[in-house]
Amino acid sequence: MSLYISPPFYGLASVDSKSLQFLAAARFCATELKVVHCRKNSDSPTGVIPSFVDGSEQITDFVEFVEHLRRQHSDIQLDSELSDKDKVLLEGFDALIKVGLLPALEQLFWIDDFNFSSLASRMIAKTTAWPYYFFYLNTKRAEARKIVERTGKKPEQLELDAIKTLNLLSAKLGNSKYFNGTRPSSLDALIFGYLAPLFKLPMANDRVQLQLKALPNLAVFLESISSIYCPVADEGLGAVKEYKNLVIEVEKAKKRVEKEKMEKRMREREKEQQESSNSTNIAVFIAFSLTATVLFGLHTGIIQIPKVIQDDDDE
C-alpha cells in the first residue's frame, strides 16, 4: 500500500491540505503504508495528488479513502467508536468549511499579492519540480480566483466568514481533545488538513491566522496532531536557514501590508473630509444663491413687499 502526497514544507508534513487529510487519517488507524512525496502529478500512478494505491485499488477522494479505512480489520479501526450519525457529520463539516473557510484560504494564499509573493510562490518553488512549477502556480491561482469569484464577496467579507467558521469549529471542539472525544477520527483529519497550513505557515496578511491562534483549543488540537501523528523529520541546518529567510521576507511583506492599510485609512479619511467640505460648500452656495436672488428681485421690483395700511379709528 502506498500513499502519494505533496512534499513537506517547514513544519508541515505536506504542503497540501488534501495530502495532510489523507496522511492524518491513515496515521490515526496506524495503517502500514509507504508514503511517497511527489513533486509533480505524474509522479503518482493516478496522475492525482494525493492518491492511495493498494494493488488494483486507487483512491483519490478523501471520503472514499475514509470508507476504505473504516472497512479495514486492523487493531485500530478508523471511526470504530462513532455512531452512524457522527459519521455523517464528516460531509456536513466538509460542506461548512468549503463555504465558510475555503474561499478565504484561497484568497489569502493564492490571490493576496503580499502572501503570494512572500509565501505561496516560494512554497511551490521548493516543493514542485521545475518547470512544472510555473504551470502549477498559474493553475492554482486561476482555480483560486474561480472559487473566490463564485462567492461574489470582497476579501474583507471572506475574512469575516472565515473568522465565524473558526469560532464555530472552536465551539464544536470545546474542551475535548478531538472533535468526537478522546480518539481522533476522520473529522479530525479533515479539519486538520484545512487548518494546519493556516496555523503553521508565516503570513504577511494574517488577520484570519491571528484569529485561529487566538483560539487556544484549536491551537492545542493542531499542535497535538502535528507532533503525534504528522511529525516532520529534521531537515538540517540548510532548511533552518531557508525558513529564517522565508520569515524575513514575510515580515517585510507584513510591513508593506501595514503601510498599505494605513494609506488606505488616510485616503478614506481624506475622502470623508472632502465630502464633508463639499457638502458645506454646497450648502453655503445654495444659501448665497437664494440671498442674491431675493436681493436682485427686490432691487428690480420683481419681488414686492406689500405695504400694510392701518386705518385710524375715529374717536
TIDREN-967861 format. One line per 8 residues: number of its first residue (from 1); their letters; for each residue x, y, z of N, C-alpha, C. Coordinates in nm, 2 decimals. Each point is the difference from the previous one (the first is absolute). Last residue first. Example, Ala and Ser with C-alpha at 12.3 -4.5 7.8 and 13.67 -1.06 7.14 Angstrom:
2	sa	1.28:-0.22:0.71:0.09:0.11:0.00:-0.08:0.11:0.08 | 0.03:-0.57:-0.01:-0.09:0.12:0.00:0.09:0.12:0.00
//
This chain:
315	eddddqiv	-6.24:10.87:1.70:-0.04:0.01:0.14:-0.14:0.05:0.01 | 0.24:-0.29:-0.40:-0.06:0.12:0.04:-0.04:0.00:0.14 | 0.41:-0.28:-0.24:-0.13:-0.01:0.06:-0.05:0.14:0.04 | 0.34:-0.15:-0.41:-0.01:0.07:0.13:-0.14:-0.01:0.05 | 0.27:-0.36:-0.32:-0.10:0.10:0.00:0.00:0.06:0.14 | 0.41:-0.23:-0.29:-0.08:-0.01:0.12:-0.10:0.11:0.00 | 0.31:-0.30:-0.37:-0.07:0.13:0.03:-0.08:-0.01:0.12 | 0.44:-0.26:-0.24:-0.11:-0.02:0.09:-0.06:0.13:0.04
307	kpiqiigt	0.30:-0.18:-0.45:-0.01:0.09:0.11:-0.13:-0.03:0.08 | 0.30:-0.35:-0.32:-0.12:0.08:0.01:0.00:0.09:0.13 | 0.41:-0.17:-0.31:-0.05:-0.03:0.13:-0.12:0.09:0.02 | 0.25:-0.22:-0.45:-0.05:0.12:0.07:-0.06:-0.05:0.13 | 0.33:-0.17:-0.44:-0.06:-0.04:0.12:-0.04:0.13:0.08 | 0.17:0.08:-0.41:-0.07:-0.13:-0.03:-0.07:-0.05:0.13 | 0.28:0.40:-0.04:-0.14:0.01:0.02:-0.08:-0.13:-0.04 | 0.49:0.11:0.03:-0.06:0.02:-0.13:-0.15:0.01:0.01
299	hlgflvta	0.26:-0.08:0.39:0.05:0.11:-0.06:-0.06:0.04:-0.13 | -0.12:-0.39:0.24:-0.05:0.12:0.07:0.05:0.12:-0.07 | 0.15:-0.41:-0.16:-0.14:0.01:-0.03:-0.06:0.13:0.07 | 0.45:-0.13:0.08:-0.02:0.05:-0.14:-0.15:0.02:-0.03 | 0.11:-0.18:0.42:0.04:0.14:-0.01:-0.02:0.06:-0.14 | -0.08:-0.46:0.06:-0.10:0.08:0.07:0.03:0.15:-0.01 | 0.31:-0.32:-0.17:-0.12:0.01:-0.08:-0.11:0.09:0.06 | 0.40:-0.09:0.24:0.03:0.09:-0.11:-0.13:0.01:-0.09
291	tlsfaifv	-0.01:-0.30:0.36:0.00:0.14:0.05:0.02:0.10:-0.11 | 0.01:-0.46:-0.10:-0.13:0.04:0.04:0.00:0.14:0.04 | 0.42:-0.19:-0.09:-0.08:0.02:-0.12:-0.14:0.05:0.03 | 0.28:-0.11:0.36:0.05:0.12:-0.07:-0.09:0.03:-0.12 | -0.07:-0.41:0.22:-0.05:0.12:0.08:0.04:0.13:-0.06 | 0.16:-0.39:-0.20:-0.14:0.01:-0.02:-0.06:0.12:0.08 | 0.46:-0.10:0.04:-0.03:0.05:-0.13:-0.15:0.02:-0.02 | 0.15:-0.20:0.39:0.04:0.15:0.00:-0.04:0.06:-0.13
283	aintsnss	-0.04:-0.47:0.04:-0.10:0.07:0.08:0.02:0.15:0.00 | 0.31:-0.27:-0.22:-0.12:0.00:-0.07:-0.11:0.08:0.08 | 0.42:-0.07:0.20:0.01:0.10:-0.11:-0.13:0.01:-0.07 | 0.03:-0.33:0.33:0.00:0.13:0.06:0.00:0.11:-0.11 | 0.06:-0.44:-0.14:-0.14:0.02:0.05:-0.02:0.14:0.06 | 0.43:-0.14:-0.13:-0.08:0.03:-0.12:-0.15:0.02:0.05 | 0.31:-0.12:0.33:0.03:0.13:-0.05:-0.09:0.04:-0.12 | -0.02:-0.44:0.16:-0.06:0.09:0.10:0.02:0.15:-0.04
275	eqqekere	0.20:-0.33:-0.26:-0.14:-0.01:-0.02:-0.07:0.09:0.10 | 0.46:-0.04:0.04:-0.03:0.07:-0.12:-0.15:0.00:-0.03 | 0.16:-0.24:0.37:0.01:0.14:0.02:-0.03:0.08:-0.12 | 0.00:-0.46:-0.04:-0.11:0.04:0.09:0.01:0.15:0.02 | 0.35:-0.19:-0.24:-0.12:0.00:-0.08:-0.12:0.04:0.08 | 0.41:-0.05:0.22:0.00:0.11:-0.09:-0.12:0.01:-0.08 | 0.05:-0.38:0.26:-0.02:0.12:0.09:0.00:0.13:-0.08 | 0.10:-0.41:-0.22:-0.14:0.00:0.04:-0.03:0.13:0.08
267	rmrkemke	0.44:-0.07:-0.12:-0.07:0.03:-0.11:-0.15:0.01:0.03 | 0.28:-0.15:0.33:0.03:0.14:-0.02:-0.08:0.05:-0.12 | 0.00:-0.46:0.10:-0.08:0.07:0.10:0.01:0.15:-0.02 | 0.26:-0.27:-0.28:-0.14:-0.02:-0.03:-0.09:0.08:0.10 | 0.46:-0.03:0.08:-0.02:0.09:-0.11:-0.15:0.00:-0.04 | 0.14:-0.30:0.33:0.01:0.13:0.05:-0.03:0.10:-0.11 | 0.03:-0.45:-0.13:-0.12:0.02:0.08:0.00:0.14:0.06 | 0.39:-0.13:-0.23:-0.12:0.02:-0.09:-0.13:0.02:0.07
259	kevrkkak	0.39:-0.08:0.26:0.01:0.12:-0.07:-0.12:0.03:-0.09 | 0.04:-0.42:0.20:-0.04:0.10:0.10:0.01:0.14:-0.06 | 0.15:-0.35:-0.27:-0.15:-0.02:0.03:-0.04:0.11:0.09 | 0.45:-0.04:-0.07:-0.06:0.06:-0.12:-0.15:-0.01:0.02 | 0.25:-0.21:0.32:0.02:0.14:0.02:-0.07:0.08:-0.12 | 0.02:-0.47:-0.02:-0.10:0.04:0.10:0.01:0.15:0.02 | 0.31:-0.20:-0.28:-0.13:0.01:-0.07:-0.10:0.05:0.10 | 0.42:-0.09:0.17:0.01:0.11:-0.09:-0.14:0.03:-0.07
251	eveivlnk	0.04:-0.39:0.26:0.00:0.12:0.09:0.01:0.13:-0.09 | 0.05:-0.41:-0.22:-0.14:0.01:0.04:-0.02:0.13:0.09 | 0.43:-0.13:-0.13:-0.07:0.05:-0.12:-0.15:0.03:0.04 | 0.28:-0.20:0.32:0.04:0.13:-0.02:-0.08:0.07:-0.12 | -0.06:-0.46:0.10:-0.06:0.09:0.10:0.03:0.14:-0.02 | 0.21:-0.32:-0.28:-0.14:0.01:-0.03:-0.07:0.10:0.10 | 0.44:-0.11:0.08:-0.01:0.09:-0.11:-0.14:0.02:-0.04 | 0.08:-0.32:0.33:0.03:0.14:0.05:-0.01:0.10:-0.11
243	yekvaglg	-0.03:-0.45:-0.12:-0.12:0.04:0.07:0.02:0.14:0.05 | 0.37:-0.20:-0.20:-0.10:0.03:-0.10:-0.13:0.06:0.07 | 0.34:-0.17:0.27:0.04:0.13:-0.06:-0.10:0.04:-0.10 | -0.07:-0.42:0.19:-0.02:0.11:0.10:0.04:0.13:-0.05 | 0.09:-0.37:-0.27:-0.14:0.03:0.01:-0.04:0.10:0.10 | 0.45:-0.15:-0.03:-0.04:0.07:-0.12:-0.14:0.04:0.00 | 0.18:-0.27:0.35:0.02:0.15:0.02:-0.04:0.08:-0.13 | -0.26:-0.47:0.09:0.14:0.05:0.01:0.01:0.15:0.00
235	edavpcyi	-0.40:-0.30:0.01:0.06:0.01:-0.14:0.14:0.06:0.00 | -0.35:-0.31:0.33:0.10:0.11:0.01:0.06:0.01:-0.14 | -0.49:-0.21:0.02:0.14:-0.03:0.03:0.09:0.12:0.00 | -0.53:-0.01:0.13:0.09:0.03:-0.11:0.14:-0.03:0.04 | -0.52:-0.19:0.17:0.12:0.07:0.03:0.09:0.02:-0.13 | -0.50:-0.16:0.12:0.06:0.05:-0.12:0.13:0.08:0.03 | -0.25:-0.22:0.35:-0.04:-0.08:-0.12:0.07:0.04:-0.13 | 0.09:0.21:0.44:-0.03:-0.14:0.03:-0.01:-0.08:-0.13
227	ssiselfv	0.06:0.48:0.00:0.11:-0.06:0.07:-0.01:-0.15:0.02 | -0.35:0.26:-0.22:0.13:0.02:-0.07:0.11:-0.07:0.07 | -0.42:0.01:0.21:0.00:-0.09:-0.12:0.13:0.01:-0.08 | -0.06:0.29:0.37:0.00:-0.14:0.05:0.01:-0.10:-0.12 | -0.04:0.47:-0.07:0.13:-0.04:0.04:0.01:-0.14:0.04 | -0.42:0.17:-0.11:0.08:0.00:-0.12:0.15:-0.04:0.04 | -0.32:0.06:0.35:-0.05:-0.11:-0.09:0.10:-0.02:-0.12 | 0.05:0.37:0.29:0.05:-0.12:0.06:-0.03:-0.12:-0.09
219	alnplakl	-0.17:0.41:-0.14:0.15:0.00:-0.01:0.06:-0.13:0.06 | -0.47:0.08:0.03:0.04:-0.04:-0.13:0.15:0.00:-0.02 | -0.17:0.15:0.41:-0.03:-0.14:-0.02:0.03:-0.05:-0.14 | 0.07:0.46:0.13:0.09:-0.09:0.05:-0.03:-0.15:-0.02 | -0.08:0.46:-0.27:-0.09:-0.10:0.05:0.08:-0.11:0.05 | 0.20:0.37:-0.22:-0.06:0.05:0.13:-0.10:-0.10:0.06 | 0.23:-0.08:-0.42:0.09:-0.01:0.11:-0.05:0.05:0.13 | -0.26:0.05:-0.39:0.02:-0.14:0.03:0.09:-0.02:0.12
211	qlqvrdna	-0.06:0.44:-0.16:-0.12:-0.05:0.07:0.01:-0.15:0.03 | 0.35:0.20:-0.25:0.00:0.05:0.14:-0.12:-0.05:0.08 | 0.02:-0.09:-0.46:0.09:-0.08:0.07:0.01:0.04:0.15 | -0.25:0.26:-0.30:-0.07:-0.13:0.03:0.09:-0.09:0.08 | 0.19:0.41:-0.14:-0.12:0.03:0.08:-0.07:-0.13:0.04 | 0.43:0.12:-0.27:-0.02:-0.11:0.10:-0.12:0.01:0.09 | 0.34:0.14:-0.44:-0.14:0.04:0.03:-0.06:-0.10:0.09 | 0.43:-0.11:-0.08:0.01:0.15:0.00:-0.14:0.06:0.04
203	mplkflpa	0.19:-0.50:0.15:-0.08:0.07:-0.10:0.01:0.15:0.02 | 0.22:-0.54:0.13:0.00:0.15:0.02:-0.07:0.07:-0.11 | -0.12:-0.51:0.16:0.08:0.08:-0.09:0.00:0.15:0.03 | -0.26:-0.35:0.25:0.14:-0.02:0.01:0.08:0.10:-0.09 | -0.49:-0.02:0.03:0.05:0.02:0.14:0.16:0.00:0.00 | -0.25:-0.07:-0.40:-0.03:0.14:0.05:0.06:0.02:0.13 | 0.04:-0.43:-0.19:0.08:0.10:-0.07:-0.03:0.14:0.05 | -0.26:-0.35:0.20:0.14:-0.01:0.03:0.08:0.10:-0.08
195	lygfilad	-0.49:-0.08:-0.04:0.05:0.10:0.09:0.15:0.01:0.02 | -0.25:-0.32:-0.29:-0.04:0.13:-0.04:0.07:0.11:0.09 | 0.06:-0.46:0.10:0.06:0.03:-0.13:-0.03:0.14:-0.05 | -0.19:-0.17:0.41:0.14:0.02:0.01:0.06:0.04:-0.14 | -0.45:-0.13:0.02:0.02:0.14:0.05:0.15:0.03:0.01 | -0.12:-0.44:-0.13:-0.05:0.10:-0.10:0.03:0.14:0.05 | 0.11:-0.36:0.29:0.09:0.01:-0.12:-0.05:0.10:-0.10 | -0.28:-0.08:0.36:0.12:0.07:0.05:0.10:0.01:-0.12
187	lssprtgn	-0.38:-0.25:-0.07:-0.04:0.14:0.01:0.12:0.08:0.04 | 0.03:-0.47:0.00:0.01:0.06:-0.14:-0.03:0.15:0.00 | 0.16:-0.17:0.47:-0.09:-0.06:-0.10:0.03:0.07:-0.14 | 0.23:-0.08:0.55:-0.01:0.08:-0.13:-0.08:-0.08:-0.10 | -0.07:-0.03:0.54:0.08:-0.06:-0.11:-0.02:0.08:-0.12 | -0.22:0.12:0.41:0.14:-0.02:0.04:0.09:-0.07:-0.11 | -0.46:0.28:-0.13:0.04:-0.06:0.13:0.15:-0.01:0.02 | -0.20:0.17:-0.41:-0.10:-0.10:0.05:0.04:-0.07:0.12
179	fyksnglk	0.26:0.36:-0.19:-0.14:0.04:-0.02:-0.10:-0.10:0.03 | 0.46:0.03:0.28:-0.03:-0.01:-0.14:-0.15:0.02:-0.02 | 0.17:0.08:0.42:0.13:-0.01:-0.07:-0.02:-0.01:-0.15 | -0.35:0.26:0.33:0.04:-0.13:-0.04:0.14:0.00:-0.07 | -0.29:0.37:0.16:0.11:-0.04:0.09:0.05:-0.14:-0.04 | -0.25:0.27:-0.38:-0.02:0.03:0.15:0.13:-0.04:0.08 | -0.18:-0.04:-0.49:0.11:-0.08:0.07:-0.01:0.01:0.15 | -0.30:0.25:-0.28:-0.03:-0.14:-0.01:0.11:-0.08:0.07
171	asllnltk	0.06:0.46:-0.02:-0.11:-0.03:0.09:-0.04:-0.15:-0.01 | 0.33:0.16:-0.29:0.05:0.01:0.14:-0.11:-0.04:0.10 | -0.11:0.04:-0.45:0.08:-0.12:0.02:0.05:0.00:0.14 | -0.23:0.38:-0.13:-0.09:-0.11:0.01:0.07:-0.13:0.03 | 0.25:0.39:-0.08:-0.06:0.01:0.13:-0.10:-0.12:0.02 | 0.21:0.05:-0.42:0.09:-0.04:0.11:-0.06:0.00:0.14 | -0.26:0.17:-0.36:0.02:-0.14:-0.01:0.10:-0.06:0.10 | -0.05:0.47:-0.03:-0.13:-0.06:0.06:0.01:-0.15:-0.01
163	iadlelqe	0.35:0.23:-0.21:0.00:0.02:0.15:-0.12:-0.06:0.07 | 0.01:0.01:-0.47:0.10:-0.10:0.05:0.01:0.01:0.15 | -0.28:0.31:-0.22:-0.06:-0.13:-0.01:0.10:-0.10:0.06 | 0.16:0.43:-0.04:-0.10:0.00:0.10:-0.07:-0.14:0.01 | 0.30:0.09:-0.35:0.07:-0.02:0.12:-0.09:-0.01:0.12 | -0.18:0.09:-0.43:0.05:-0.14:0.01:0.08:-0.02:0.14 | -0.14:0.43:-0.11:-0.12:-0.08:0.03:0.04:-0.15:0.02 | 0.33:0.31:-0.14:-0.04:0.03:0.13:-0.12:-0.09:0.05
155	pkkgtrev	0.14:-0.02:-0.46:0.10:-0.06:0.10:-0.04:0.02:0.14 | -0.41:0.03:-0.34:0.13:0.06:0.01:0.09:-0.07:0.10 | -0.40:-0.25:-0.29:0.03:0.08:0.12:0.14:0.07:-0.01 | -0.25:-0.34:-0.29:-0.05:0.14:-0.02:0.03:0.09:0.11 | 0.08:-0.49:-0.10:-0.06:0.05:0.12:-0.06:0.14:-0.02 | 0.26:-0.22:-0.34:-0.14:-0.06:0.01:-0.07:0.04:0.13 | 0.45:0.13:-0.09:-0.09:0.08:-0.08:-0.14:-0.06:0.01 | 0.36:-0.22:0.22:-0.03:0.13:0.06:-0.11:0.07:-0.08
147	ikraeark	0.17:-0.40:-0.18:-0.07:-0.03:0.13:-0.05:0.13:0.07 | 0.26:0.04:-0.39:-0.13:-0.06:-0.04:-0.08:-0.02:0.13 | 0.45:0.12:0.04:-0.08:0.12:-0.04:-0.14:-0.05:-0.03 | 0.32:-0.33:0.10:-0.04:0.08:0.12:-0.09:0.12:-0.04 | 0.18:-0.26:-0.34:-0.10:-0.08:0.07:-0.05:0.08:0.12 | 0.37:0.18:-0.24:-0.13:0.01:-0.08:-0.11:-0.07:0.07 | 0.43:-0.04:0.19:-0.06:0.13:0.02:-0.13:0.02:-0.08 | 0.23:-0.41:-0.05:-0.05:0.02:0.14:-0.06:0.13:0.02
139	tnlyffyy	0.22:-0.08:-0.41:-0.12:-0.08:0.01:-0.07:0.02:0.14 | 0.42:0.19:-0.08:-0.10:0.07:-0.08:-0.13:-0.07:0.02 | 0.37:-0.21:0.20:-0.03:0.13:0.06:-0.11:0.08:-0.07 | 0.16:-0.41:-0.19:-0.08:-0.02:0.13:-0.04:0.13:0.06 | 0.28:0.01:-0.38:-0.13:-0.04:-0.03:-0.09:-0.01:0.12 | 0.46:0.09:0.06:-0.07:0.12:-0.06:-0.15:-0.04:-0.03 | 0.29:-0.34:0.17:-0.03:0.10:0.10:-0.08:0.11:-0.06 | 0.20:-0.35:-0.24:-0.14:-0.02:0.03:-0.04:0.10:0.10
131	pwattkai	0.45:-0.08:-0.20:-0.07:0.12:-0.02:-0.15:-0.01:0.03 | 0.27:-0.18:0.34:0.01:0.10:-0.11:0.01:-0.08:-0.14 | -0.24:-0.16:0.49:0.10:-0.01:-0.10:0.00:0.11:-0.10 | -0.17:0.05:0.51:-0.05:-0.04:-0.13:0.11:0.00:-0.10 | 0.03:0.15:0.47:-0.07:-0.13:0.00:-0.04:-0.06:-0.13 | 0.22:0.44:0.08:0.07:-0.10:0.08:-0.05:-0.14:-0.01 | -0.22:0.38:-0.21:0.13:-0.02:-0.06:0.08:-0.11:0.07 | -0.42:0.13:0.17:-0.01:-0.08:-0.12:0.13:-0.03:-0.06
123	mrsalssf	-0.01:0.30:0.37:-0.04:-0.14:0.04:-0.01:-0.09:-0.12 | 0.08:0.45:-0.08:0.12:-0.06:0.06:-0.03:-0.15:0.04 | -0.36:0.28:-0.15:0.09:-0.03:-0.11:0.13:-0.07:0.05 | -0.31:0.13:0.34:-0.05:-0.10:-0.09:0.09:-0.04:-0.12 | 0.12:0.36:0.33:-0.01:-0.14:0.05:-0.04:-0.10:-0.11 | 0.08:0.48:-0.07:0.10:-0.03:0.10:-0.01:-0.14:0.05 | -0.28:0.18:-0.36:0.14:0.02:-0.03:0.09:-0.04:0.11 | -0.47:-0.05:0.07:0.04:-0.07:-0.12:0.15:0.01:-0.03
115	nfddiwfl	-0.21:0.25:0.35:0.02:-0.14:0.04:0.05:-0.08:-0.12 | -0.11:0.45:-0.09:0.11:-0.01:0.10:0.03:-0.14:0.04 | -0.36:0.10:-0.30:0.13:0.02:-0.06:0.12:-0.02:0.10 | -0.49:-0.25:-0.01:0.06:0.11:0.07:0.15:0.02:-0.05 | -0.23:-0.38:-0.15:-0.04:0.12:-0.07:0.06:0.13:0.07 | 0.07:-0.46:0.16:0.03:0.00:-0.15:-0.04:0.13:-0.07 | -0.04:-0.11:0.49:0.12:-0.07:-0.04:0.03:0.03:-0.15 | -0.40:0.19:0.21:0.12:0.04:0.08:0.13:-0.06:-0.06
107	qelapllg	-0.43:-0.10:-0.19:0.03:0.14:-0.02:0.13:0.03:0.07 | -0.16:-0.43:0.06:0.04:0.02:-0.14:0.04:0.14:-0.02 | -0.19:-0.09:0.41:0.13:-0.06:-0.01:0.06:0.01:-0.14 | -0.44:0.14:0.08:0.09:0.09:0.06:0.14:-0.05:-0.01 | -0.35:-0.28:-0.16:0.03:0.12:-0.08:0.09:0.10:0.06 | -0.11:-0.39:0.26:0.08:-0.02:-0.11:0.02:0.12:-0.09 | -0.30:-0.01:0.39:0.14:0.02:0.02:0.09:-0.01:-0.12 | -0.50:-0.05:0.02:0.03:0.11:0.10:0.15:0.03:0.01
99	vkiladfg	-0.19:-0.35:-0.30:-0.08:0.12:-0.02:0.06:0.12:0.09 | 0.19:-0.44:0.03:0.01:0.05:-0.14:-0.07:0.12:-0.03 | -0.04:-0.20:0.42:0.13:0.06:-0.01:0.02:0.05:-0.15 | -0.40:-0.23:0.11:0.01:0.12:0.08:0.13:0.08:-0.03 | -0.06:-0.44:-0.18:-0.08:0.11:-0.07:0.00:0.13:0.07 | 0.21:-0.36:0.21:0.07:0.03:-0.12:-0.07:0.10:-0.08 | -0.21:-0.16:0.38:0.10:0.09:0.03:0.09:0.04:-0.12 | -0.34:-0.33:-0.06:-0.06:0.13:0.04:0.11:0.10:0.03
91	ellvkdkd	0.13:-0.44:-0.09:-0.04:0.07:-0.12:-0.06:0.13:0.03 | 0.11:-0.27:0.37:0.12:0.03:-0.08:-0.03:0.08:-0.13 | -0.33:-0.17:0.31:0.05:0.13:0.03:0.12:0.04:-0.09 | -0.21:-0.44:0.02:-0.06:0.09:-0.10:0.05:0.14:0.02 | 0.12:-0.33:0.31:0.08:-0.02:-0.12:-0.06:0.09:-0.11 | -0.21:-0.02:0.42:0.13:0.07:0.01:0.08:-0.01:-0.13 | -0.41:-0.24:0.04:-0.03:0.15:0.00:0.13:0.08:0.00 | 0.02:-0.47:0.04:-0.03:0.04:-0.14:-0.02:0.15:-0.01
83	slesdlqi	0.30:-0.14:0.41:-0.13:-0.04:-0.05:-0.02:0.04:-0.14 | 0.49:-0.10:0.24:-0.10:0.10:-0.04:-0.13:-0.06:-0.04 | 0.43:-0.21:0.13:-0.08:0.04:0.11:-0.11:0.09:-0.04 | 0.33:-0.15:-0.31:-0.07:-0.12:0.05:-0.09:0.03:0.11 | 0.31:0.27:-0.31:-0.14:0.03:0.03:-0.08:-0.12:0.06 | 0.45:-0.16:-0.20:-0.04:0.14:-0.01:-0.15:0.02:0.03 | 0.32:-0.40:0.20:-0.09:0.03:-0.11:-0.05:0.14:0.00 | 0.40:-0.33:0.21:-0.06:0.13:0.02:-0.07:0.04:-0.13
75	dshqrrlh	0.18:-0.42:0.01:-0.02:0.02:0.14:-0.06:0.13:0.03 | -0.13:-0.19:-0.47:0.13:0.02:0.07:-0.03:0.02:0.15 | -0.27:-0.08:-0.45:-0.01:-0.07:0.13:0.13:0.00:0.07 | -0.26:0.34:-0.38:0.11:-0.08:0.03:-0.01:-0.07:0.14 | -0.31:0.32:-0.21:-0.02:-0.14:-0.03:0.11:-0.09:0.04 | 0.01:0.48:0.03:-0.10:-0.05:0.10:-0.02:-0.15:-0.02 | 0.28:0.23:-0.30:0.07:-0.02:0.13:-0.10:-0.05:0.10 | -0.17:0.12:-0.42:0.10:-0.12:-0.02:0.06:-0.03:0.14
67	evfevfdt	-0.27:0.38:-0.03:-0.08:-0.12:-0.01:0.09:-0.13:-0.01 | 0.21:0.42:-0.02:-0.05:-0.02:0.14:-0.09:-0.13:0.00 | 0.14:0.15:-0.42:0.12:-0.05:0.08:-0.04:-0.04:0.14 | -0.31:0.21:-0.28:0.01:-0.14:-0.04:0.12:-0.06:0.08 | -0.07:0.46:0.07:-0.11:-0.08:0.05:0.01:-0.15:-0.03 | 0.31:0.30:-0.20:0.02:-0.02:0.14:-0.11:-0.08:0.07 | 0.18:-0.05:-0.51:-0.09:0.08:0.07:0.01:-0.03:0.15 | 0.25:-0.23:-0.34:0.04:0.14:0.00:-0.09:0.09:0.07
59	iqesgdvf	0.16:-0.56:-0.09:-0.09:0.09:0.06:0.06:0.14:0.00 | 0.04:-0.54:-0.21:0.06:0.13:0.00:-0.11:0.10:0.05 | 0.14:-0.57:-0.05:-0.09:0.10:0.05:0.07:0.13:0.01 | 0.20:-0.42:-0.13:-0.08:0.06:-0.11:-0.09:0.11:0.05 | 0.38:-0.09:0.32:-0.02:-0.09:-0.11:-0.08:0.07:-0.12 | 0.01:0.31:0.33:0.01:-0.13:0.07:-0.03:-0.11:-0.11 | 0.08:0.57:0.08:0.00:-0.11:-0.10:0.03:-0.13:0.08 | -0.16:0.57:0.04:0.03:-0.13:0.08:-0.01:-0.11:-0.10
51	spivgtps	0.09:0.57:-0.04:-0.05:-0.13:-0.05:0.04:-0.11:0.09 | -0.03:0.60:-0.04:0.05:-0.13:0.05:-0.07:-0.12:-0.06 | 0.10:0.25:-0.33:0.06:0.00:0.14:-0.11:0.07:0.09 | 0.03:-0.27:-0.52:-0.07:0.09:0.09:0.08:-0.01:0.14 | 0.08:-0.28:-0.39:0.02:0.14:-0.05:-0.07:0.10:0.09 | 0.06:-0.49:0.07:-0.13:0.05:-0.05:0.01:0.13:-0.07 | 0.39:-0.21:0.20:-0.06:-0.09:-0.11:-0.13:0.05:-0.05 | 0.37:0.35:0.18:-0.10:-0.09:0.06:-0.06:-0.09:-0.11
43	dsnkrchv	0.32:0.34:-0.10:0.07:-0.10:0.09:-0.10:-0.09:0.06 | -0.14:0.36:-0.28:0.04:-0.12:-0.07:0.08:-0.10:0.08 | -0.13:0.44:0.16:-0.11:-0.09:-0.01:0.04:-0.14:-0.06 | 0.38:0.28:0.25:-0.09:0.03:-0.11:-0.11:-0.11:-0.01 | 0.32:-0.01:0.34:0.02:0.14:-0.03:-0.07:0.04:-0.13 | -0.06:-0.38:0.43:-0.01:0.02:-0.15:0.02:0.15:-0.03 | 0.08:-0.41:0.40:-0.01:0.14:-0.02:0.02:0.03:-0.15 | -0.17:-0.45:0.30:0.09:0.05:-0.11:-0.03:0.15:-0.03
35	vkletacf	-0.07:-0.42:0.40:-0.03:0.14:-0.04:0.10:0.04:-0.11 | -0.21:-0.50:0.17:0.12:0.08:-0.04:-0.04:0.14:-0.04 | -0.25:-0.33:0.38:0.01:0.03:-0.14:0.13:0.08:-0.03 | -0.34:-0.23:0.41:0.14:-0.01:-0.05:0.00:0.02:-0.15 | -0.34:0.20:0.40:0.01:-0.08:-0.13:0.15:-0.01:-0.05 | -0.24:0.20:0.42:0.13:-0.07:-0.01:0.01:-0.09:-0.12 | -0.35:0.32:0.13:-0.03:-0.14:0.02:0.12:-0.09:-0.02 | 0.03:0.48:-0.03:-0.09:-0.02:0.11:-0.03:-0.15:0.03
27	raaalfql	0.25:0.15:-0.39:0.08:-0.01:0.13:-0.09:-0.02:0.12 | -0.20:0.07:-0.42:0.08:-0.12:-0.01:0.07:-0.03:0.13 | -0.22:0.41:-0.06:-0.10:-0.10:0.02:0.07:-0.14:0.00 | 0.27:0.38:-0.08:-0.05:0.00:0.14:-0.10:-0.12:0.02 | 0.16:0.09:-0.44:0.11:-0.05:0.08:-0.05:-0.02:0.15 | -0.29:0.19:-0.33:0.02:-0.14:-0.02:0.10:-0.06:0.10 | -0.07:0.46:0.02:-0.12:-0.07:0.04:0.02:-0.15:-0.02 | 0.33:0.29:-0.16:0.00:0.00:0.15:-0.12:-0.08:0.05
19	sksdvsal	0.02:0.09:-0.46:0.10:-0.10:0.04:0.01:-0.02:0.15 | -0.28:0.34:-0.17:-0.05:-0.13:-0.02:0.09:-0.11:0.03 | 0.16:0.45:0.04:-0.11:-0.03:0.09:-0.06:-0.14:-0.01 | 0.51:0.14:-0.14:-0.13:0.00:-0.06:-0.10:-0.04:0.10 | 0.48:0.00:0.06:-0.03:0.14:-0.03:-0.15:0.01:-0.05 | 0.22:-0.36:0.36:-0.03:0.02:-0.14:-0.04:0.14:-0.03 | 0.15:-0.12:0.43:0.03:-0.13:-0.06:-0.03:0.00:-0.15 | 0.14:0.44:0.28:-0.12:-0.07:-0.04:0.05:-0.13:-0.07
11	gyfppsiy	0.32:0.31:0.17:-0.09:-0.02:0.11:-0.13:-0.07:-0.04 | 0.29:0.15:-0.37:0.03:0.08:0.12:-0.11:-0.02:0.11 | -0.08:-0.29:-0.40:0.04:0.14:-0.02:0.01:0.07:0.14 | -0.06:-0.52:-0.31:-0.01:0.08:0.12:0.05:0.14:-0.02 | -0.21:-0.28:-0.42:0.12:0.00:0.09:-0.03:0.08:0.12 | -0.41:-0.25:-0.26:0.10:0.11:-0.03:0.11:0.00:0.11 | -0.24:-0.47:-0.11:-0.03:0.13:0.05:0.10:0.11:-0.04 | -0.18:-0.56:-0.03:0.08:0.10:-0.08:-0.05:0.14:0.04
3	lsm	0.01:-0.53:0.21:-0.07:0.13:0.00:0.08:0.10:-0.06 | -0.05:-0.58:0.01:0.08:0.12:-0.02:-0.09:0.13:0.01 | 0.04:-0.59:0.09:-0.08:0.12:0.00:0.09:0.12:0.00
//
